[in-house]
Amino acid sequence: MRLRETARLSVESLLAQKLRTALTVLGMVIGVGAVVLLVSLGQGAKNYVLREFEGLGTNLIVIQPGKSDKKTHFGPPVGAAQRKMTTADVGAIERKALNVKAVSGLILGLYRLATRTLSVILQFLARMSSFLRSYQS
């Protein structure tokens, strides 16, 4: 009997205060929707990052000159290292590394080309002949 009376009082209270009931339901719907949206966005971002890393392959290692920063695990920006890697460094890695199928050097750079009337900055990429073999291994 007590459960029935409690349920009747609850329904009467909800019907008597329609605006409060509507706003409470609206708040719950918005809250649940926000949680679902944020979880979906997080999962989508996670899947995107995983696909990007999988696209690199599990057998590709990129080495760039310069020591790592104490705050991060990344070295200096590409091309900003004080000591540059040379083709001799690439050869040494190829000779001394174990279980490596291919090693290749890659140069990224900018070059400013100017005439009297025109000035452009060219971005270039140079690679060794073994680059495609190392990328496909």
Secondary structure, DSSP 8 states (H G I E B T S, - for coil): -HHHHHHHHHHHHHHH-HHHHHHHHHHHHHHHHHHHHHHHHHHHHHHHHHHHHHHH-TT-----SS---SSSS--S-TT--SS---HHHHHHHHHH-SS-S----EEEEEEEEE-SS-EEEEEEEEE-TTHHHHHH-
